[in-house]
């Protein structure tokens, strides 16, 4: 099953290389990485190009992760039975890695939050409502999208362990430790990609969320 894990990780990485934010930005004649925070994810697209663009990019990034997991499931469902859910996790993790570190863009991609949202929706949907509630409450109260994203990563990991111990994840007990390790990897990737945001939050200099676009980026070129 080691080879299958590697295949799913690489498969997911390939899906993750579809940079929705970058490609959408190109339709607006900009490189999204040259504006706002400089990353190619949904939040920067939202701030730079508005709500519609942000939603499109979020759905694209979440969707590519879900598709990578579906591909892994289709490839290995007959061979591994309930073990295929673990392989789907590898595909989802690979998608986050491809999104965050696309080789053809100098390993400068997004932060993986939308991809992680797609993962949890595909892997165990009951985790999504609590994560969404945490995100919305934190952003509404603090105006910090980064803080909401960071806490969603922690919330996801806590729920993963809780549902795993209760036997709800559909993964046999022997595979649960590996599931938790992969879950921790998702969370650590979110924390790592938000390192600069964490430093700004601690210093009180982090940018607050606004529904208004940061100007016309096409005019800034």
Buried (B, 14 or more C-beta within 10 A) or exposed (E): EEEBBEBBBBBBBBBBBBBBBBEBBEEBEBBBBEBBBEBBBBBBBBBBBBEEBBEBBBBBBBBBBBBBBBBBBEBBBEEBEEBBBBBBBBBBBBBBBBBBBBEEBEEBBBBBBBBBBBBBBBBBEEBBEBBBEBBEEBBEEBBBBBBBBBBBBBBBBBBBBEBBEEEEBEBEEEBBEBBBEBBEBBBEBBBEBBEEBBEBBEEEEBBEBEEEBBEEBEEEE
